[in-house]
Amino acid sequence: MGKKTSLIDEVNYIGLVYIFLNFDSRIVTILTMRHLLYPGGLSESTYEIPFEKLYEEGYRGIIFDIDNTLVPHGAPADERSIALFKRLHEIGFKTLLLSNNKEPRVKSFADDVESAYIYKAGKPSLKGYLKSMEDMETEPATTLFIGDQIFTDIWGANRAGIRTILVKQIDKKEEIQIILKRRLEAIVLFFYKRRKNDEGCKGYN
């Protein structure tokens, strides 16, 4: 078992990275809010999550990000994503796509997978997450969120009290602003995984 990491250790490490990258001080403040940034679990892929088991645990609604969560950035719904949503609906889940993209992008994908959607959601704003649960008629205790970004997807869902699963992004080629955020995400994940190792937890649990 590794040495446990204190909050002071985390803040010191994050502070050094802040100096190195010369980010705005608000980013450092965000990084110290670890309970809101840590996902409820990790998965290599959306398509490896045991949804049947999660339904048995009482979850009834799933909110999805689209780009790099279900398909590469900007890609249309493919056979794999269409089959996944068909499977989810057969299990009994209600689904909703929550995206910061404009409506043409989100609606076309939602039509293909036959899911409800919210476009220009303003993640990590709480508004979209709360509206998602209202539309699916679920509560935080029965809702899951699945996405690939910590500072939008996971942060917002955690603030809404929703269980989160962070998946690895599908496409490694991303815009520069996303690449910079990925560097900060790596710091958060370093401490998250260290804490999980201390607790003996693995996977999406």
Helices and strands as residue ranges (DSSP letters): H 7-21, H 25-31, H 34-37, E 41-43, G 46-48, H 51-56, E 61-64, H 79-91, E 94-98, H 103-113, E 116-118, H 126-136, G 140-142, E 143-147, I 150-154, H 155-159, E 163-167, H 176-199
